[in-house]
């Protein structure tokens, strides 16, 4: 079983930056990828960024390209989401997630059902 713990959320002004961290513990991180989802009330959870654990290849939603960057430390089972040029529309609860163990990196990873492990979420609020 993989446990995921996020940290780094908070309140920031528009144009500011935040760095979210996700630590995977329990068994050795065996998922093929780590991702960051976000969710606002009455809307579905959406994948904003993901990284292949083996290759380091990344995925970004169009809404965050060139503003968000994901990285990982394979040795210490940590992942980060660096967010810059934040806008009020980025306000959401951000969740760290890991793909199901046998799910390979590739098309369809934006489907929330493919992600089997979740952190508790961290609030990001961007004020205008």
C-alpha positions in Angstrom: 0.0 0.0 0.0 1.3 3.5 -0.9 0.6 6.4 1.4 0.9 9.9 0.0 1.3 13.1 2.0 1.2 16.6 0.5 2.5 19.8 1.9 3.2 23.3 0.7 -0.2 24.8 0.1 -1.3 28.2 1.3 -2.4 31.6 0.4 -0.5 33.6 -2.3 -1.2 36.7 -4.3 -1.8 36.6 -8.0 1.6 36.4 -9.8 3.2 34.6 -6.9 4.6 31.1 -6.6 4.1 28.0 -4.5 5.8 24.7 -4.4 3.9 21.6 -3.4 5.6 18.5 -2.1 4.4 14.9 -2.1 6.1 12.2 -0.1 5.3 8.6 -0.8 5.7 6.1 2.1 4.8 2.6 3.0 6.1 0.2 0.4 8.7 1.2 -2.1 7.0 3.5 -4.6 5.9 1.0 -7.2 3.5 3.1 -9.2 4.5 4.1 -12.7 3.7 7.8 -12.1 2.9 10.5 -9.7 0.4 13.2 -10.5 -1.2 16.3 -9.1 -4.9 16.8 -9.4 -7.0 19.8 -8.3 -10.6 20.2 -7.4 -12.9 23.1 -6.8 -16.4 22.7 -5.3 -19.1 21.3 -7.7 -16.4 20.4 -10.3 -14.7 17.2 -11.2 -11.2 16.5 -10.1 -8.8 17.4 -12.9 -5.2 16.2 -13.6 -2.9 19.2 -13.9 0.5 17.6 -14.0 2.0 14.1 -13.9 5.5 12.6 -14.2 6.6 9.1 -15.2 8.5 7.7 -12.3 11.0 5.8 -14.5 11.6 8.2 -17.4 10.8 11.6 -16.0 8.5 12.3 -18.9 5.8 14.8 -17.9 2.2 15.7 -18.7 0.6 19.1 -18.2 -2.9 20.3 -18.6 -3.1 23.2 -21.1 -4.3 25.5 -18.4 -1.0 25.2 -16.5 1.6 24.7 -19.3 4.6 27.0 -18.9 3.6 27.9 -15.4 3.7 24.6 -13.5 6.6 22.1 -13.5 6.8 18.7 -11.9 9.8 16.9 -10.7 10.6 13.8 -8.6 13.3 12.2 -6.5 13.3 8.5 -7.1 15.6 7.7 -4.2 13.6 9.5 -1.6 10.2 8.9 -3.2 9.3 12.5 -3.4 7.6 14.6 -6.0 7.2 18.3 -6.3 4.9 20.7 -8.2 6.5 24.1 -8.7 3.8 26.7 -9.6 4.6 30.2 -10.8 2.6 33.1 -12.2 -0.4 31.9 -10.2 -3.8 33.2 -11.1 -7.0 33.2 -9.0 -8.3 30.3 -11.3 -5.6 28.1 -9.8 -7.4 28.2 -6.4 -8.4 24.7 -5.5 -7.6 21.7 -3.3 -4.6 20.0 -4.8 -4.2 16.2 -4.4 -1.1 14.1 -5.0 -1.9 10.8 -6.6 -0.2 7.6 -7.9 -1.2 5.5 -10.8 -2.4 2.0 -10.1 0.5 -0.4 -9.9 -0.1 -2.1 -13.2 -1.1 0.9 -15.1 1.6 2.1 -17.5 2.4 5.6 -18.4 0.7 6.7 -21.5 -2.6 7.8 -23.1 -5.6 8.0 -20.8 -3.7 9.0 -17.6 -5.9 12.0 -17.2 -8.8 9.6 -16.3 -9.1 10.0 -12.5 -10.1 6.3 -12.3 -6.6 5.3 -13.3 -5.2 6.7 -10.1 -5.5 4.4 -7.1 -3.6 6.2 -4.4 -4.4 9.6 -3.0 -3.1 12.1 -0.5 -5.4 14.1 1.8 -5.2 17.3 -0.3 -3.7 20.7 0.4 -5.5 24.0 -0.2 -4.0 26.5 -2.6 -5.7 30.0 -2.6 -4.6 32.7 -5.0 -5.9 36.1 -4.2 -6.5 38.8 -6.9 
